[in-house]
Amino acid sequence: MRNPILQVFCAVISGLMLSFAIPNDIFLLGSPIIAFFAIIPYFLAFRNCKSYKMAFLLGFIQAITTHLVSSYWLAFFKDFALFTLGASAVGTSFFAGYTAVFAYLAFSRDDKNNILDLQIFSAKQPFYTTSWFRVLFFSGMYTIYEYIKSSGFLGYPWGTVSSAMFNFPILMQLSALTGTYGITFLTVMFNCLLVEFFVTKKYAFHSEIKSKLWCDFGQVTLVFTSFFILAMIYGTYQYNKPRNPVKQLTTIFVQQNEDPWKLSTDDSTVILSQELTQKVIDELAEENKKPQLIVWSEGSLKKYFPGNYGYYKYNPEEKPLVDFIKKNKTPLLSGGGISAKTYTEIDGEQVLTRKLFNAALMFDEKGNYVGYYGKLHLVPFAESIPGIDNPVIKKIIMKAVGISAGWHQGEHLTYFDIPCTMLNEDYSTLVQNYDLSQKYVSPENKKPLVKISTPICFDDAFTDVFRPMFLNGTELFVNITDDSWSLRKSSEYQHFCIAAYRAIEYRTTLLRSCNAGYSVVLDPAGKILTDQPLFEACAKAYDIPVYEREMTMYARLGNWLPYTLLFLYLIFSVLMQQSFVKTDYIESERKLR
């Protein structure tokens, strides 16, 4: 496959296949089977391209095809569609292109080290021409690409190989050791192996090199098989491992299915949320049960706190929010906004300004506002635009999209302690021996407490948000989200499949309460315990299990795998450069003779 047009075509086909492997409107939870074949056309084209420029182009095209097809729903993000779809597509594709350039280092010497050049096999074959090295090298670089595209301010963890694996939960368990990157590495490696098998079979009729070719292929196959079998053994054990909860939190999570773009007051949303909640409370009362936490989705309250707390004492007029909380004597967690005063120095003077935070607001059982968590990872160029406080930049953005992004990044981690039910007597005895300052039990009424974190929407796609939360004592993740603007099931399920890894990585129960879905409770193995239908107004109560905290390898070490791959890349790059110099020297000496 030396034709550049055919190579570009293969990159497009690979992008399309990966898009259909990722959760989409046909395969709602994705297709692992397609993922195990989606990279084949790309790798086939890549290993036959003849320049770094072409390698960049192939990486760029494969990535932009994947992004535009799988994340097309970003075009529904109203005024910011230009940034969310267009800018993210170009940015992601440039990451892919430049990573492909670095990956091409192991493929760039084909002219001097052709697989059919029998002189290679009459002497010591350079390591970078072997099947085992190229497969491992390419798989590693693709994994590094997914790490780069999923990290930092511009991070976009959608469109990844690992996001296609929800229907392969045994393999997903590997994320507790390696994060999602071990899953990407194994999947891409399998794709590359299939290509190498057919290439080896094609050239195996050359008797002089037949044994060498199959030996190289056998080595990398053995490596993959060993990794995969170990992953299956580990995954099977973890997925089926009995886990007994030590606490339980009876929670009502509400799905309003309200239009997030409407500019009117939130009275209708609050009233609908109350009605849905009250219906479930009444159903629990018939069973002599009482909820311990109520959760409303992101953006349910439109008035900024703490200044507008008084507003909700009297509004909505039909059913004031604070009265509703007092009546039911149950803590409420709701999405809303925070307006915080801050002083900024302008021309040597301290000027009072305000910071606005996309927040999770907590009210206690008496209706008191007790605190908030500000969203840490904002959507780039939509919720957060660098330099937006600068008048010039603000004017440009206003001119481009008509409005400006007003949110600021949250400034600290926040945890909420919620009274719960203790299930394990041994654990209960252990808790009583702890100092009350550790918040295992309430100092006031000696009730057991569960420590929850409340990541908001985009937060749940990033381990750099979840890991500090977990390491600081989180026992339950409660995520509030509003993706309803996307109007597509594929958007809701893609977000869910990415967030599901957080439950596995930290072996911690995850509740997702969303405006239109996908609202769900996941256990530490990523199993769905209960859920709600998409794009329907509904509410559900569930006794959420809380397990004893487990320090996983990934929680302890973080993204060790991509860092290790980067380190190995540097080492092998130096070795290859030295080998290139030696090969060029030998070739020049041969010509002189």
N, C-alpha and C positions, 0 to 999 in steps of 0.2 A: 504494500500500500504506500507507494511513493508519490502518488498524485496529491498535491496540496488541497485541491478542491474536495477530493474524497476524504481527506483527513478532517477538513472542516465539517463535512457532512457527518462524520462519525462523532465529532465533538458535540454537535447539535443533538444527534440521536441519544448520546449518553445523557445529556442534560434533560431531554424529554423522559427518558426511562427513569432517571432519578426523581423527577417531578412526580411520576406516577407511583413511585415507591413510597415517597413521603405522603402522609395523610392528605387526601384530596377528596373531591366531591364524588368519586367513584369508590375508592377504597378509603373509607372514613378514618380508619386507624392505621392506614398504611399497608404496604406489602413488603415484608422482609424478603420474599422470594425474588421479586424484581430487583431489590437492592443488591442481592448477591450476583446480579448480572449487569447492573446499570453502568458500572465503570469500565466494562470490557471494551466497548467501542472507543472510549477516550484513551485508554491505555494502549490499545492497538495502534491508534493514530499517533500517539505520543512517542512510542518506541520506534516509529518509522520516520518521524519528522527529521529534517536535516539542518535545523538552525535554532539558535536561541530565540530568534524573532518568531519563528513558527511555533515554538513551544509556548511562548507567551500568548500568542493568538489562540491556540487551542485551549489553554487554561481559561482565558478570558471568555471565550465563546461557550465552553461547557458550563461555566459558572453563571453567566448572564442568562443563558437559556433556562437553567434550573431555577434561578431566582424569579424571572419574569413569569414563568409558567406556574410555579408552585406558590408564589406569593403575589399573584395578580390582584388579590383582594386588597392589597395596600392602596390601590387606586381609589378605594372608597373612603380614604381617610380625609375626606372633605378638602379644606383649603391647603392641607399639607401633603396631598397626594404626590405632588411634584418632588418633594423631598423624600417621603417615605418609600415610594416605589422607585422613582428615577435615581435619586442620589444613592440609595442603598444598593441598587442594582449595579451601578457603575463602580461604587466603592468596593463592594464584594468581589466584583469581577477583576478589578485591578489587583486585589489581594491574591486571587487565584492565579492571575497571569504571572505575577512576580514570583510566586511560590513555584510555579511550573518552570520558570527560568532556572531557579536553583536546583530543581529536580533534574533538569536536563543535563546537568553536569555529568551524571553517570551514563548518559546516552550519547554524548557529544563526540565520541571517538569512533563511531561506526565505520567511517571511511578507512581508518588505519587498522581497525581491529574487527573486521567483518567476521560474522560467525562461520562463513565458509572459507575463510583464509586458513588453510591447513597449517601454515607456518605458526599460527598461534598455538596450535596443539602439539607442535613438535618441540616447543619449549614451554616454559612456565607461562600459563595464561594469566594476564592481568586480572585481578579480583573484580574490577569494575565491569568486566565483560561477561561475567557469569550470571546465570539465571537467578541464583539465590540472592546475589547482591542487588540486582536491579529490582526484583520484586520487593525486597525488604526496603530498599532505598525509596522507591516510588510510594509504597504504602506509608512509610514514615513521613514523607514530605506532604502527602495528601492529608495526613492526620495533623501535621503542623499547620497546614492551610486552614483546616476547620477550627483549630485552636485560635489562630490569629483572627479569623472572621467572627469568632464568638466572644472576643474579649475586648475590654476597654470601652471607652465612650462610644465608639462607632460599632461596637459588637452587635452582631445579628446572628443569633444561634439557629435561625430557621434555615431550611434548605440543606441540612446536614444528613449524612448517611445514617447516623445513629437515631435520628428522629423517625426513621421508617420502621423501627424494630419493636413497637409496642406489642405486636402479635407474636413476638419471639421473646417472651418474658424470661426464659431461662438464660438467654444471652445478655439481657438487660441487667441481670444481677452482677455482671462483671463491673458495672459502674461503681459499685461500692469499693472496688480496689483501684480502678484506673480512671474513674469518671467516664464520660461518654467516649473518650478518645480511644480506649482499648477496643471498644466495639467497632468504631470506625476503622481502626488499624486492621483488625481481623477480617472485616467485610471486604475492604479494598484489597487485602492480600489474597483473598479467595478469588476475586475478579482477575487479578494479575496472574494467578496460578493457571487459570483456565486458558488465558492467552498463551502463556509460556508452554503449556502442554501441546497446543496445536502447532506452535512454532517449532517445538522440539520434534514433534512427530513429522512435520514437513521436511526437516533437514536430516532426519535420522537415517535416510538411505545412504548417506555418505559414511561408508564403513570406517574410514579413518577417524572420524569424530563421533561416531554413534555412541560409544560407551561414555565418552566425556560429556556429551549433551545430556544423556539420561542420568548421569551421575549428578550433574548440577541441578537438574530438575528434581531429582530424588531428594537432594539435600534440603531444598526449600520446602518441598512437600512435607518432609518429616518435621520441619520446624513448625509449619502451619498446623499440621495434624496434632502435634504435641500441645501447642497453645490452645487449639480448639477443644480438644478432649478435656484438658484441664479446666477450661472455661465452662464446659458442659457439666462436668462433675461438680464444680463449685456452684454453678447456677442452679442445678437440680437440687442440691442440698439446701441452699439458701431459700429457694422459692417454696419448697415443701417443708421447711423447718417450722416446727410448732413454736408459736410465739404467744405467750400469755401476757395480756395487759395487766399493768399494776394500778392503773387509774382509768376513770371513765368520765367523759364530759358530754352530758346530754345537750346537744346543740341543735338549734333551728337555723337552717341557712335558707335564705330567701332569694328567689330569682324573679326580679320584677318584669323583665323584658320591656323596659322603657326606652324610648328614643333618646340617645345620649346627646343629640345635637339640639334638642328643643331649648329655646332661650327663655321660656316662661319660668315661673317659680317652681320649686320642687314640691309644692303641696300635693299634687296628684301622685307623685312618686312615694312620698311619705305615707299618704293615706292608703295607697295600694299595698305598700310594704306592711303597714300595720294590719290590714285586713288579712293578708296572706299569713302573717305571723300569728294573729289571734286565732285563726281557724285551727292551726296546728297545736297551739297552746290548749285550746278547748279539747282537742282530740287526746292530748296527753293527760289532761285532767280526768278524762273518763277512765284512764288506766291508772289513776292515782300517781301520776308522774308529773314532774315539773322541770321545765328547761333550766339549764345552768348558764347558757350563753345563747344570744341571738346575733346572727351575722347578716348584715346587708351589704350589698356589693359596692364596688368602687363608684364614687361620684354620686351616691344616693342623696347626700345633703349638699345643696348648692351654696348655702350661706356660710361665710368664712368664720371659723372659730379662732380664738375664744370670744371675740367681740360679739358674735351673734347668738351666744348661748341663750341670752334673754329672749331672743326672737322665738326660739323653739319652746319656750315656756307657755307661749300663747298661740302658737301656730303649728300646724294648720288650725284654723279656727274650729273646724268640726272636731278634731282630735289632736290636741297639742302633743307634740312628741314627748316632752318631759313627763307629762301626765301618764302617757302610755307606758313608759318605762317604770314609773313608780307603781302603777296599778299591777303590773305583772311581776314586779320585784325580781327582774332578771337583767344582768349586765347586757349592754348592747354594743356591738362593734359595727361601725358603719363607715363607709367611704365618704370623704368630704374634703374640705380645704382648710388650710391654716394661713392666716395673715399675721406675720410676725414683724414687729417694729425692729428696725436696725438703722444704724448711723453710718453713712458713707462719706468719706472725705472728698470734697470737690473744691478745687482751687483753694485748698488750705482751710476750708470750713467744713464742720460736721453738719451734714444735711440728713434730716430724717427721711428714710425711705422704708418701703415694705417689701418683705420677701413672702412669696406665695408658695405653699407646699401642697402637693397632691398627697393627702393624708388618710390614715386609718384612725378614726376617732373612737375613743373608748368612754362609755358612760357606765357608772356603777349601778347596782340594783335600786338605788334611791334616785336615779336620774341625774346625778352629778357628773359633769364633764371632768374626767380624771387625767386625760393626757392624749398624746397622739404619736404616731410614727409617720415620718415624712419619707416618701418614696426615694430610694437611694439611686436607682438606675433609671434615669429618665430616657424617653425615646428621643434619640438625637435628631436635631433639626425639626422637631415637632413640639415636644414638651420642653426641650432645652436647646437653645441656639447659642453657641459660644459668642460672647461679647454682646449679647442682646441688650445689656444695660448701657452700652455705648450708643449715644443718640444717632450717629451716622449709620451703624449697623441696623439699629431698630428701624430707621427710616427706609432702608433698603428692603428689609423683610416686610414691612408694612406695604410697600409698593408692590412687592412680588406676590404676596398672598392675602393682603388686606387686613391681617391681624398679626399680633406678635405672640410668641410663646412666652407665657407668663410664669411657668413653674420654676422653682429653684430646687436644687438637689437637697435631699434630707441631710441633716448635719450630724445625726447620731443614731445609734441603735436604740430601739425601745422594746421593752418586754412588758407584758401584762400578766398579772397573777390572778387566775380565775378559780373560785371555789369549785371543787369537783368531788367525785366519789372515789374513795380508795377501794380497790378490789382485792389486793394481795395483802393478807394479814401480816405476813413476815415483813413485807415492804413498809406496811403501816407502822410496825414496831420500830423499824429502822429509822423512819422519818421522825418519830417522836424523839429520837436521840440526837437529831440535828439541832443546831442552834437556830432559833426562830428567824434570825436575820437572813438565813439562807432561803427563806420564803417557801419552804416545803409545806408549811401549814400556816394558817392565818393567825397572827398574834392576838387578834380580837376574839375570835370564836373557836379557835383550834381546828377549824375545818381544813382538810387537805386542799392544796392549791396545785394547779397545773400552770407551768410557765409557757406562755405562747408568744410567738413572733408573728407579725402581720405583714409580710411582703405584699406589695401592690403590683398587680398586673405584670409588666415587663420584668420586674424584680425576679420572678420565679424562673426565669430562663438563665440566671447567672449564679454560678457557684460562689463568686466573690461577694455576693450578698448573703447567700444562705450559710456559707461556712462560718463567718464570724458570729452569725446568729446562733448556730448550733454550738460552737465552741464556748459561747458564753452562757450555755445552760438551757437552751430551748428544748422543750419536751413535746411541743405540738406546733406545726406550721399551719397558720390560717391565712390563706391567700385570698384577697378580694380583687376582682378583675371585671373589666367591661370591654369586651371585644365586639359588642353588638353592632357597632358601626360598620363592621366588615360585611355583614349581611350574608355571609357564606359559612356553611358547615365546616368546610376545609380549614378556615382560619381558626375556628374554635377548637377543632381536634388537633391541629398542628400545635397550638399553644399548649394544650393539655399533654400531648405526648412528650413535649420537651420538658414541661414541669414535672412530669411523672418521675423523671430521673432523680429529682431532688429527694423524693421520699426514699428511694433505694440507696442513694449515695450516703445518706445520713441515718438510714434505718429508723426514720421518724415519720409518724402518721402525718399526712397532708390533707387538709380540707381546702378545696377551691370553691368559693362562693362567687358566682358570676351573674352579671345582669341578665344575660341571655343564654349562658352555658359556656363551656361544659362544666356544670357544677357537680362535684364528685368528692368522695372520700377515698383516699388511697392508704393502704397499710404499708409497713416498712419493706414489703417485698414488691410493691407496685401493683398489688391486686386491688381491683375496684370493689369496695365494700358496699357502696350505694351511690346512686347518681340521679340526675334529673334530666328530662328531655330538653333538647335545644329549642330556643326561641318560643318558649312558653312561660307564662306567668304562673309560678308555683312555689311551694315551700315544702320543706321536709325536715323532720326531726330524726336525729340519729345519735345513738350512744357511741360516741367516738372513742375508740380504744387508745390509751396512752401507754407506751411501753417504756421499760427501763432503758435509759440512754445507752447506746452502744457506740463505742469509738471505732469507726471503720478505718481502714487503711487510707481511703480517700479523704476522710475528715481530718486525719492526722497529718497527711503529707500534701494534700491539695493536688495541683496539676503537675504531679511529678513526671508523668509519662511524656507529655509534649516537651517539658524541659529536658528530659533525658534524650529524647529524639533530636532536639536541637543541638545538644552537646555532642552526640554521636555524629551528627551531620558535619559539624566543624572538624572533628577528628578525621573523618573519611574524606572530606574535601581537601585537607592538607595532604593526605596520603595519595589521593588521586592526582593532585597537581604535581607531586614529586614523581609519580609514575608517568605522567604525561611528559615531563621534562626528560626522563630517562628514555622513554620510547622515541621521542623526537631526536634525541642524541644518537641512538642506535640507528634510526632511519637515515639520518644525515651521514653517518659513517659508512653505511651500506652504499649510499649513492656515490660517495667519494671513491669507493673502490671500483 
